[in-house]
Amino acid sequence: MRAVRPDISERTACRLLQVSRSALHRSTKGKRAHATLSETLVAKLEPLIQAYPTYGYRRLWALLRFREG
């Protein structure tokens, strides 16, 4: 927000746009954290999928939880 309009505060900009400040932070930070988590899960799931190709997502998730603790 500051990069676009440094003269307007975050609170004022959110009020003008009728968006809550928490929604603004959630939209900017949530996607990066979610993408990192997804990449980590994919890296952990790929060997399990290769080892157990007939397992569905529920069984793979249970196996991952069992192995990870």
C-alpha positions as CSV (number, residue, x, y, z in Angstrom):
1,M,0.0,0.0,0.0
2,R,2.8,2.4,0.9
3,A,4.5,1.8,-2.4
4,V,1.5,3.0,-4.4
5,R,0.4,6.0,-2.2
6,P,2.9,6.9,0.5
7,D,0.8,9.9,1.6
8,I,-2.2,7.8,2.6
9,S,-2.2,5.7,5.8
10,E,-3.2,2.0,5.6
11,R,-6.2,2.7,7.9
12,T,-7.5,5.5,5.6
13,A,-6.9,3.4,2.4
14,C,-8.8,0.4,3.9
15,R,-11.7,2.7,5.0
16,L,-11.9,4.3,1.5
17,L,-11.9,0.9,-0.2
18,Q,-14.3,-0.6,2.4
19,V,-11.9,-3.4,3.2
20,S,-10.9,-4.5,6.7
21,R,-7.2,-4.1,7.6
22,S,-7.1,-7.8,8.6
23,A,-8.3,-8.8,5.2
24,L,-5.6,-6.7,3.6
25,H,-2.9,-8.4,5.6
26,R,-4.5,-11.8,5.1
27,S,-4.5,-11.4,1.3
28,T,-0.9,-10.2,1.1
29,K,0.7,-12.7,3.5
30,G,-1.5,-15.8,3.2
31,K,-0.7,-16.8,-0.3
32,R,3.1,-17.0,0.2
33,A,2.8,-19.0,3.3
34,H,0.2,-21.3,1.7
35,A,2.4,-21.8,-1.4
36,T,5.4,-22.7,0.8
37,L,3.3,-25.2,2.7
38,S,2.0,-26.7,-0.5
39,E,5.5,-27.1,-1.9
40,T,6.6,-28.8,1.3
41,L,3.6,-31.2,1.2
42,V,4.2,-32.0,-2.5
43,A,7.8,-32.8,-1.8
44,K,6.8,-35.2,1.1
45,L,3.9,-36.7,-0.9
46,E,5.7,-37.5,-4.2
47,P,7.8,-40.4,-2.8
48,L,4.7,-41.8,-1.1
49,I,2.7,-41.6,-4.3
50,Q,5.5,-43.4,-6.2
51,A,5.7,-46.1,-3.5
52,Y,1.9,-46.6,-3.1
53,P,0.3,-45.7,-6.5
54,T,-3.0,-47.3,-5.6
55,Y,-3.5,-45.3,-2.4
56,G,-6.1,-42.6,-2.4
57,Y,-5.6,-39.1,-0.8
58,R,-7.1,-40.1,2.5
59,R,-4.8,-43.1,2.9
60,L,-1.8,-41.1,1.8
61,W,-2.6,-38.3,4.2
62,A,-2.9,-40.9,7.1
63,L,0.4,-42.4,6.1
64,L,2.1,-39.0,6.0
65,R,0.6,-38.1,9.4
66,F,1.8,-41.4,10.8
67,R,5.3,-41.0,9.5
68,E,5.6,-37.3,10.5
69,G,4.2,-37.8,13.9
